[in-house]
Amino acid sequence: QVQLVESGGGSVQPGGSLRLSCAASGSVFSINAVGWYRQAPGKERELVATLPTGGNTNYAASVKGRFTISRDKNTVYLQMNSLKPEDTAVYYCNCRWGIYGRDYWGRGTQVTVSS
């Protein structure tokens, strides 16, 4: 099993930047992919970015060119630049684990973009 803990959320003005972090612990050697998702009020959770182990990054069209996902050992980052009000959401860290690709989720961190 894996535990995921996000940090780094907060409030920022439009055009600003934030970096989210996700610390993974437990059986991290069986992680197949990591990713970030977000859920805005009244909307479904949506993919933001994914990074398969040893693979290429994948981004939602709405964040491509502004957000960057990266991984350093057991920590996953989401660098968010040129933030827009529509980026406001709770951001969740995710990993796919083991031979069956079980999903694990963090508790989420709030990002608010407002002037």
DSSP file with accessible surface (Angstrom, degrees, kcal/mol):
  #  RESIDUE AA STRUCTURE BP1 BP2  ACC     N-H-->O    O-->H-N    N-H-->O    O-->H-N    TCO  KAPPA ALPHA  PHI   PSI    X-CA   Y-CA   Z-CA
    1    1 A Q              0   0  123      0, 0.0    26,-3.0     0, 0.0     2,-0.4   0.000 360.0 360.0 360.0 161.4    0.0    0.0    0.0
    2    2 A V  E     -A   26   0A   7     24,-0.2     2,-0.4    25,-0.1    24,-0.2  -0.980 360.0-153.3-131.7 142.7    0.9    3.6   -0.5
    3    3 A Q  E     -A   25   0A  90     22,-2.6    22,-2.2    -2,-0.4     2,-0.4  -0.956  12.4-164.2-114.1 137.8    0.2    6.8    1.4
    4    4 A L  E     -A   24   0A  14     -2,-0.4     2,-0.5   101,-0.4   103,-0.4  -0.982   6.4-175.2-124.4 131.8    0.1   10.2   -0.3
    5    5 A V  E     -A   23   0A  95     18,-1.8    18,-2.6    -2,-0.4     2,-0.2  -0.977  10.9-155.9-130.8 118.0    0.2   13.6    1.4
    6    6 A E  E     +A   22   0A  21     -2,-0.5     2,-0.3    16,-0.2    16,-0.2  -0.570  17.5 165.6 -89.9 156.3   -0.1   16.8   -0.6
    7    7 A S  E     +A   21   0A  65     14,-2.2    14,-2.8    -2,-0.2   102,-0.1  -0.955  41.3  67.8-156.1 165.7    1.2   20.2    0.4
    8    8 A G        +     0   0   39     -2,-0.3    11,-0.3     1,-0.3    14,-0.0   0.395  60.6 134.8 104.6  -3.6    1.8   23.6   -1.2
    9    9 A G        +     0   0   30     12,-0.1     2,-0.3     9,-0.1    -1,-0.3  -0.176  21.2 118.9 -70.4 173.6   -1.7   24.8   -1.9
   10   10 A G  E     -d  111   0B  28    100,-1.1   102,-2.6    99,-0.1     2,-0.4  -0.987  59.6 -52.7 161.7-164.8   -2.9   28.3   -1.2
   11   11 A S  E     +d  112   0B 102     -2,-0.3     2,-0.3   100,-0.2   102,-0.2  -0.879  49.6 166.6-109.5 139.5   -4.3   31.5   -2.6
   12   12 A V  E     -d  113   0B  29    100,-2.5   102,-2.1    -2,-0.4     3,-0.1  -0.984  34.2-109.3-148.3 153.5   -2.6   33.4   -5.4
   13   13 A Q    >   -     0   0  138     -2,-0.3     3,-2.3   100,-0.2    70,-0.2  -0.470  53.5 -79.2 -80.0 156.5   -3.5   36.2   -7.8
   14   14 A P  T 3  S+     0   0   60      0, 0.0    70,-0.2     0, 0.0    -1,-0.1  -0.279 121.4  28.6 -54.2 138.4   -4.0   35.5  -11.5
   15   15 A G  T 3  S+     0   0   54     68,-3.4    67,-0.6     1,-0.3    69,-0.1   0.261  99.4 118.5  90.7 -10.3   -0.7   35.2  -13.3
   16   16 A G    <   -     0   0   21     -3,-2.3    67,-2.4    67,-0.2     2,-0.3  -0.091  56.1-124.0 -81.5-176.7    1.0   33.9  -10.2
   17   17 A S        +     0   0   61     64,-0.2     2,-0.3    65,-0.2    64,-0.2  -0.930  21.2 178.5-131.3 152.8    2.7   30.6   -9.5
   18   18 A L  E     - B   0  80A  35     62,-2.1    62,-3.2    -2,-0.3     2,-0.5  -0.978  16.7-146.6-145.6 151.9    2.4   27.8   -7.0
   19   19 A R  E     - B   0  79A 132     -2,-0.3     2,-0.3   -11,-0.3    60,-0.2  -0.980  13.2-158.6-123.0 120.8    4.2   24.5   -6.5
   20   20 A L  E     - B   0  78A   0     58,-2.7    58,-2.3    -2,-0.5     2,-0.3  -0.725   6.8-161.0 -93.0 145.6    2.4   21.5   -5.1
   21   21 A S  E     -AB   7  77A  24    -14,-2.8   -14,-2.2    -2,-0.3     2,-0.4  -0.936   7.6-165.6-124.7 150.4    4.2   18.6   -3.5
   22   22 A a  E     -AB   6  76A   0     54,-1.9    54,-2.6    -2,-0.3     2,-0.6  -0.949   8.7-155.9-137.8 114.0    3.1   15.1   -2.9
   23   23 A A  E     -AB   5  75A  50    -18,-2.6   -18,-1.8    -2,-0.4     2,-0.4  -0.812  10.6-158.9 -93.8 124.6    5.1   12.9   -0.5
   24   24 A A  E     +A    4   0A  13     50,-3.1     2,-0.3    -2,-0.6   -20,-0.2  -0.832  14.8 171.7-103.6 139.4    4.6    9.1   -1.1
   25   25 A S  E     +A    3   0A  59    -22,-2.2   -22,-2.6    -2,-0.4     2,-0.4  -0.934  40.2  41.5-140.7 163.9    5.4    6.5    1.6
   26   26 A G  E    S+A    2   0A  50     -2,-0.3     2,-2.2   -24,-0.2     3,-0.2  -0.813 115.9   2.0 102.6-140.0    4.9    2.8    1.9
   27   27 A S  S >  S+     0   0   37    -26,-3.0     3,-1.6    -2,-0.4    -1,-0.1  -0.363  74.7 154.0 -84.4  62.9    5.4    0.4   -0.9
   28   28 A V  G >   +     0   0   23     -2,-2.2     3,-1.8     1,-0.3    -1,-0.2   0.718  57.1  75.9 -69.4 -18.4    6.6    3.1   -3.4
   29   29 A F  G 3  S+     0   0  171      1,-0.3    -1,-0.3    -3,-0.2    -2,-0.1   0.702  92.7  55.0 -67.9 -15.8    8.7    0.6   -5.4
   30   30 A S  G <  S+     0   0   34     -3,-1.6    68,-2.9   -29,-0.1     2,-0.4   0.249  75.9 124.3-101.5  12.8    5.5   -0.7   -7.0
   31   31 A I  E <   -E   97   0B   8     -3,-1.8    66,-0.3    66,-0.2     3,-0.1  -0.623  35.4-177.6 -74.9 126.1    4.2    2.6   -8.2
   32   32 A N  E     -     0   0B  76     64,-3.5    21,-3.0    -2,-0.4     2,-0.3   0.719  65.8  -3.2 -93.7 -29.0    3.6    2.5  -12.0
   33   33 A A  E     -EF  96  52B  20     63,-1.2    63,-2.5    19,-0.3    -1,-0.3  -0.978  57.5-151.3-161.0 151.9    2.5    6.1  -12.5
   34   34 A V  E     +EF  95  51B   5     17,-2.1    17,-3.2    -2,-0.3     2,-0.3  -0.892  23.6 162.1-124.0 159.2    1.9    9.3  -10.6
   35   35 A G  E     -EF  94  50B   0     59,-2.3    59,-2.7    -2,-0.3     2,-0.4  -0.986  31.9-122.6-165.2 169.7   -0.5   12.1  -11.4
   36   36 A W  E     +EF  93  49B   0     13,-2.8    12,-2.6    -2,-0.3    13,-1.9  -0.988  25.7 178.5-123.4 136.9   -2.4   15.2  -10.3
   37   37 A Y  E     -EF  92  47B  37     55,-2.7    55,-3.2    -2,-0.4     2,-0.3  -0.865   9.4-155.7-127.2 164.5   -6.1   15.6  -10.6
   38   38 A R  E     -EF  91  46B  12      8,-2.5     8,-3.1    -2,-0.3     2,-0.4  -0.985   7.6-159.8-143.9 156.0   -8.4   18.5   -9.6
   39   39 A Q  E     -E   90   0B  66     51,-2.2    51,-2.4    -2,-0.3     6,-0.2  -0.959   8.6-161.7-139.3 117.0  -12.0   19.0   -8.7
   40   40 A A    >   -     0   0   24      4,-0.4     3,-2.3    -2,-0.4    49,-0.1  -0.585  45.2 -75.6 -90.6 157.9  -13.7   22.4   -8.8
   41   41 A P  T 3  S+     0   0  116      0, 0.0    -1,-0.1     0, 0.0     3,-0.1  -0.273 118.9   6.7 -55.7 129.6  -17.0   23.1   -6.9
   42   42 A G  T 3  S+     0   0   91      1,-0.2     2,-0.3    -3,-0.1    -3,-0.0   0.521 114.0  99.6  77.4   4.3  -19.9   21.5   -8.7
   43   43 A K  S <  S-     0   0  148     -3,-2.3    -1,-0.2     1,-0.0     2,-0.1  -0.817  75.1-103.5-121.4 162.6  -17.7   19.7  -11.2
   44   44 A E        -     0   0  169     -2,-0.3    -4,-0.4     1,-0.1     2,-0.1  -0.436  47.1 -90.6 -78.7 156.9  -16.3   16.2  -11.7
   45   45 A R        -     0   0   90     -6,-0.2     2,-0.3    -2,-0.1    -6,-0.2  -0.458  51.5-166.0 -65.9 136.8  -12.7   15.4  -10.8
   46   46 A E  E     -F   38   0B  89     -8,-3.1    -8,-2.5    -2,-0.1     2,-0.2  -0.937  23.3-102.3-130.4 153.9  -10.5   15.8  -13.9
   47   47 A L  E     +F   37   0B  54     -2,-0.3   -10,-0.2   -10,-0.2     3,-0.1  -0.453  32.8 172.6 -71.7 137.9   -7.0   14.8  -14.9
   48   48 A V  E     -     0   0B   0    -12,-2.6    12,-2.4     1,-0.4     2,-0.3   0.742  64.5 -22.6-106.9 -53.3   -4.4   17.6  -14.8
   49   49 A A  E     -FG  36  59B   0    -13,-1.9   -13,-2.8    10,-0.2    -1,-0.4  -0.981  53.8-162.7-160.4 147.8   -1.1   15.7  -15.5
   50   50 A T  E     -FG  35  58B  27      8,-2.3     8,-2.0    -2,-0.3   -15,-0.3  -0.959   4.0-167.7-133.9 155.9    0.3   12.2  -15.3
   51   51 A L  E     -F   34   0B  29    -17,-3.2   -17,-2.1    -2,-0.3     6,-0.2  -0.840  13.9-152.1-144.9  99.6    3.8   10.8  -15.3
   52   52 A P  E >   -F   33   0B  49      0, 0.0     3,-2.5     0, 0.0     2,-0.3  -0.429  39.6 -91.7 -68.1 148.6    4.3    7.0  -15.8
   53   53 A T  T 3  S-     0   0   81    -21,-3.0     3,-0.1     1,-0.3   -21,-0.0  -0.471 114.2  -0.9 -61.5 119.2    7.4    5.5  -14.2
   54   54 A G  T 3  S+     0   0   90     -2,-0.3    -1,-0.3     1,-0.2     2,-0.1   0.596 121.6 100.9  75.0   9.8   10.0    5.6  -17.0
   55   55 A G  S <  S-     0   0   33     -3,-2.5     2,-0.3     1,-0.1    -1,-0.2  -0.402  75.2 -79.8-116.3-167.2    7.4    7.2  -19.4
   56   56 A N        -     0   0  146     -2,-0.1    -1,-0.1    -3,-0.1    -6,-0.0  -0.669  43.7-104.4 -98.8 153.6    6.4   10.5  -20.8
   57   57 A T        -     0   0   67     -2,-0.3     2,-0.4    -6,-0.2    -6,-0.2  -0.289  28.6-160.2 -71.5 155.3    4.3   13.2  -19.3
   58   58 A N  E     -G   50   0B  86     -8,-2.0    -8,-2.3    -2,-0.0     2,-0.4  -0.997   9.1-171.4-139.2 133.0    0.7   13.8  -20.2
   59   59 A Y  E     -G   49   0B  39     -2,-0.4   -10,-0.2   -10,-0.2     2,-0.1  -0.942  28.4-109.7-127.7 149.4   -1.2   17.1  -19.6
   60   60 A A    >>  -     0   0   21    -12,-2.4     3,-1.6    -2,-0.4     4,-1.3  -0.458  36.2-118.4 -66.0 147.4   -4.8   18.3  -19.9
   61   61 A A  T 34 S+     0   0   95      1,-0.3     3,-0.2     2,-0.2    -1,-0.1   0.845 111.6  61.9 -58.6 -33.1   -5.1   20.7  -22.8
   62   62 A S  T 34 S+     0   0   59      1,-0.2    -1,-0.3     3,-0.0   -14,-0.0   0.687 114.7  31.1 -70.0 -18.0   -6.2   23.4  -20.4
   63   63 A V  T X> S+     0   0    0     -3,-1.6     3,-2.4   -15,-0.2     4,-2.2   0.501  84.1 126.2-117.2  -7.3   -2.9   23.4  -18.5
   64   64 A K  T 3< S+     0   0  149     -4,-1.3     4,-0.1     1,-0.3   -15,-0.0  -0.284  81.2  16.9 -59.2 132.1   -0.4   22.4  -21.2
   65   65 A G  T 34 S+     0   0   81      2,-0.5    -1,-0.3     1,-0.1     3,-0.1   0.245 125.4  59.0  89.4 -13.2    2.5   24.9  -21.4
   66   66 A R  T <4 S+     0   0   29     -3,-2.4    15,-2.0     1,-0.2     2,-0.3   0.691  99.1  52.2-114.3 -32.8    1.7   26.3  -17.9
   67   67 A F  E  <  -C   80   0A   4     -4,-2.2    -2,-0.5    13,-0.2     2,-0.4  -0.823  60.1-165.7-110.1 148.7    2.0   23.3  -15.6
   68   68 A T  E     -C   79   0A  72     11,-2.4    11,-2.9    -2,-0.3     2,-0.4  -0.987   5.1-157.2-135.8 125.2    4.8   20.9  -15.2
   69   69 A I  E     +C   78   0A   6     -2,-0.4     2,-0.3     9,-0.2     9,-0.2  -0.802  22.6 163.1 -97.9 141.0    4.7   17.5  -13.4
   70   70 A S  E     -C   77   0A  51      7,-1.8     7,-3.0    -2,-0.4     2,-0.4  -0.968  23.9-145.6-150.5 165.9    7.9   16.0  -12.1
   71   71 A R  E     -C   76   0A  77     -2,-0.3     2,-0.5     5,-0.2     5,-0.2  -0.999   8.2-174.2-140.3 133.6    9.1   13.3   -9.7
   72   72 A D  E >   -C   75   0A  95      3,-2.8     3,-1.7    -2,-0.4     2,-0.4  -0.916  66.9 -63.8-127.9 101.3   12.1   13.1   -7.4
   73   73 A K  T 3  S-     0   0  174     -2,-0.5    -1,-0.0     1,-0.3     0, 0.0  -0.393 123.0  -6.3  56.3-111.4   12.4    9.8   -5.7
   74   74 A N  T 3  S+     0   0   75     -2,-0.4   -50,-3.1    -3,-0.1     2,-0.4   0.197 119.9  84.2-102.7  17.9    9.3    9.6   -3.5
   75   75 A T  E <   -BC  23  72A  38     -3,-1.7    -3,-2.8   -52,-0.2     2,-0.4  -0.978  58.0-160.0-123.3 133.7    8.0   13.1   -4.0
   76   76 A V  E     -BC  22  71A   3    -54,-2.6   -54,-1.9    -2,-0.4     2,-0.3  -0.916  12.3-161.9-110.9 137.6    5.8   14.3   -6.9
   77   77 A Y  E     -BC  21  70A  40     -7,-3.0    -7,-1.8    -2,-0.4     2,-0.4  -0.858  15.6-163.3-119.2 152.6    5.6   18.0   -7.8
   78   78 A L  E     -BC  20  69A   0    -58,-2.3   -58,-2.7    -2,-0.3     2,-0.6  -0.910  11.1-162.0-132.5 105.8    3.3   20.1   -9.9
   79   79 A Q  E     -BC  19  68A  62    -11,-2.9   -11,-2.4    -2,-0.4     2,-0.6  -0.811  10.2-166.5 -86.6 122.0    4.7   23.5  -10.8
   80   80 A M  E     +BC  18  67A   0    -62,-3.2   -62,-2.1    -2,-0.6     2,-0.3  -0.952  10.7 173.5-117.2 116.5    1.9   25.8  -11.8
   81   81 A N        +     0   0   58    -15,-2.0   -64,-0.2    -2,-0.6   -65,-0.2  -0.770  59.7  23.4-116.2 164.6    2.6   29.0  -13.6
   82   82 A S  S    S-     0   0   69    -67,-0.6    -1,-0.2    -2,-0.3   -65,-0.2   0.904  84.7-159.8  48.5  48.8    0.4   31.7  -15.2
   83   83 A L        -     0   0    3    -67,-2.4   -68,-3.4    -3,-0.2   -67,-0.2  -0.266   7.9-159.0 -65.6 145.8   -2.4   30.6  -13.0
   84   84 A K    >   -     0   0   87    -70,-0.2     3,-2.4   -69,-0.1     4,-0.3  -0.856  32.1-109.5-120.8 157.2   -6.0   31.5  -14.0
   85   85 A P  G >  S+     0   0   69      0, 0.0     3,-1.9     0, 0.0    28,-0.4   0.849 117.6  63.1 -55.0 -33.1   -9.2   31.8  -11.9
   86   86 A E  G 3  S+     0   0  127      1,-0.3   -46,-0.0   -46,-0.0    -3,-0.0   0.557  88.6  70.0 -73.1  -5.0  -10.4   28.7  -13.6
   87   87 A D  G <  S+     0   0    1     -3,-2.4    -1,-0.3    26,-0.1     2,-0.2   0.512  70.5 120.3 -82.6  -6.7   -7.6   26.7  -12.1
   88   88 A T    <   +     0   0   36     -3,-1.9     2,-0.3    -4,-0.3    24,-0.2  -0.429  41.2 106.1 -61.7 124.8   -9.2   27.1   -8.7
   89   89 A A  E    S- H   0 111B   1     22,-2.0    22,-2.7    -2,-0.2     2,-0.6  -0.964  76.2 -79.6-178.2 171.1   -9.9   23.6   -7.4
   90   90 A V  E     -EH  39 110B  36    -51,-2.4   -51,-2.2    -2,-0.3     2,-0.5  -0.862  48.2-145.9 -89.0 127.4   -8.9   21.0   -4.8
   91   91 A Y  E     -EH  38 109B   0     18,-3.1    18,-2.0    -2,-0.6     2,-0.4  -0.851  13.1-162.7-102.5 131.1   -5.9   19.3   -6.3
   92   92 A Y  E     -E   37   0B  38    -55,-3.2   -55,-2.7    -2,-0.5     2,-0.3  -0.923  12.7-138.9-117.5 136.0   -5.4   15.6   -5.6
   93   93 A a  E     -E   36   0B   1     -2,-0.4    13,-2.2   -57,-0.2     2,-0.3  -0.696  27.4-174.1 -86.6 142.5   -2.2   13.5   -5.9
   94   94 A N  E     -EI  35 105B   4    -59,-2.7   -59,-2.3    -2,-0.3     2,-0.3  -0.971  12.7-173.2-136.4 148.8   -2.7   10.1   -7.4
   95   95 A C  E     -EI  34 104B   0      9,-2.0     9,-2.4    -2,-0.3     2,-0.5  -0.994  19.6-139.4-140.3 149.0   -0.6    7.0   -8.0
   96   96 A R  E     -EI  33 103B 111    -63,-2.5   -64,-3.5    -2,-0.3   -63,-1.2  -0.932  33.1-166.9-102.0 129.7   -1.3    3.7   -9.8
   97   97 A W  E   > -EI  31 102B  58      5,-2.6     5,-2.1    -2,-0.5     3,-0.3  -0.926  29.8  -9.4-131.1 138.8    0.2    0.8   -7.9
   98   98 A G  T > 5S-     0   0   13    -68,-2.9     3,-1.4    -2,-0.4   -66,-0.1   0.065  95.1 -50.3  76.0-179.2    1.0   -2.8   -8.4
   99   99 A I  T 3 5S+     0   0  153      1,-0.3    -1,-0.2     2,-0.1   -69,-0.0   0.742 135.9  48.5 -69.9 -20.5    0.2   -5.3  -11.1
  100  100 A Y  T 3 5S-     0   0  210     -3,-0.3    -1,-0.3     2,-0.0    -2,-0.2   0.405 109.0-120.6 -99.9   2.5   -3.5   -4.5  -11.1
  101  101 A G  T < 5 -     0   0   25     -3,-1.4    -3,-0.2    -4,-0.2    -2,-0.1   0.883  37.9-169.1  65.2  40.5   -3.0   -0.7  -11.3
  102  102 A R  E   < -I   97   0B 134     -5,-2.1    -5,-2.6    -6,-0.1     2,-0.4  -0.394  17.3-125.6 -65.3 139.7   -4.8    0.1   -8.0
  103  103 A D  E     -I   96   0B  60     -7,-0.2     2,-0.4    -2,-0.1    -7,-0.2  -0.709  24.2-172.1 -89.9 134.6   -5.4    3.8   -7.5
  104  104 A Y  E     -I   95   0B  24     -9,-2.4    -9,-2.0    -2,-0.4     2,-0.3  -0.958   7.8-163.7-121.0 145.3   -4.3    5.6   -4.4
  105  105 A W  E     -I   94   0B  98     -2,-0.4  -101,-0.4   -11,-0.2   -11,-0.2  -0.949  13.9-135.9-129.5 147.1   -5.3    9.2   -3.6
  106  106 A G        -     0   0    9    -13,-2.2  -101,-0.2    -2,-0.3     3,-0.1  -0.317  37.0-104.3 -83.0 179.6   -4.2   11.9   -1.3
  107  107 A R        -     0   0  238   -103,-0.4  -102,-0.1     1,-0.2   -15,-0.1   0.625  62.9-116.3 -83.4 -14.4   -6.6   14.0    0.7
  108  108 A G        -     0   0   23    -15,-0.1     2,-0.4   -18,-0.0   -16,-0.2   0.045  16.1-123.1  98.9 154.3   -6.2   17.0   -1.6
  109  109 A T  E     - H   0  91B  22    -18,-2.0   -18,-3.1  -102,-0.1     2,-0.3  -0.999  25.6-119.3-138.0 135.7   -5.0   20.6   -1.3
  110  110 A Q  E     - H   0  90B  88     -2,-0.4  -100,-1.1   -20,-0.2     2,-0.5  -0.577  23.8-171.7 -80.2 133.2   -6.9   23.7   -2.1
  111  111 A V  E     -dH  10  89B   0    -22,-2.7   -22,-2.0    -2,-0.3     2,-0.5  -0.994   4.7-174.9-121.5 124.2   -5.7   26.1   -4.8
  112  112 A T  E     -d   11   0B  43   -102,-2.6  -100,-2.5    -2,-0.5     2,-0.6  -0.985   7.7-169.9-123.6 124.3   -7.5   29.4   -5.1
  113  113 A V  E     +d   12   0B   3     -2,-0.5     2,-0.3   -28,-0.4  -100,-0.2  -0.951  31.4 135.0-114.8 111.3   -6.7   31.9   -7.9
  114  114 A S              0   0   76   -102,-2.1    -2,-0.1    -2,-0.6   -30,-0.0  -0.994 360.0 360.0-157.2 147.4   -8.4   35.2   -7.4
  115  115 A S              0   0  130     -2,-0.3  -102,-0.1  -102,-0.2    -1,-0.1   0.442 360.0 360.0 -93.7 360.0   -7.7   38.9   -7.5
